[in-house]
């Protein structure tokens, strides 16, 4: 499943690099991770993490603990 970029752009907040020229996120469901491409450097593989706020989903880079990772929050539109 590939997330719709227009939908995603409305709700995505990138805390790591607000100057990123582009951002694409795709769900690689069979592997259980997402891939984010910021338009520079290699794409980052990220795991889906439990949300602190029920309305939000959070993604963070694989291999980093939550205290040191950059977190992307995507509004979950399940109502």
N, C-alpha and C positions, 0 to 999 in steps of 0.2 A: 504494500500500500504506500503510495506517495502522498504526502500531505499537500493540500492545495495551497500554493504559495500566497495567493491573494488573501485567503482566509488566515493563513499563518501570519502574514505581515501585519494584520490588524492587532494581534495579541502578543507577538514575540518581543521580548525585551532581552537584549544582549548586554549583559553586565560586563563582559570581558573587554569588548572592543566596540564602542559606540560608533567608531569611524569605519566599520566594515562596509565595503562597497556592495556586497551581496551576501545573501544567506539562503541556503537551501537545506532542507531537512527531509530525509526520507526514512521510512520505517523498513528495515530489513527483517520482516517478521519471522522468517524461518530461523534466523540467528538470534532473535530477541534483543537487537540493539538498533539504534538509530544512527544515521550518518549525517553529519553537518559539514557543509562546505562554505567557508567564509569568503571564498574568492581569493585567498592567498594561502600558501602552504598546503600541505596535504589535508584531505578531509579528515575530520575527527570522528571516531566511533564513540558513541555514547550509550549508556544504559538508561533505561527508564527508571526513575526513582520515585518512591512514595511521596505524595504531596504533603506539605505542611499545612496548606490551606486547601480545603476540599475542592474548591472551584478550579484549582490549578494543577497542572501536571508539571513535573520538573525533570529536566534532562541534565546529566552531568557527564563529563568525559570519563571513559572507562579507565580504571586503574588509579584513580585519585580518590582520597576520602573526602567526605563532604566539608571538612573544615578547610581544605586547601583548594578545592576544585572551583571552577567557574560554573555557575548554575544558569541555565536557560529556563525560563518559566513560560509555559504555553497555556493559555486559558483553555480549560476543558469545557466544551459546550454541551456536555451531557446535562440535561435538565429533567 
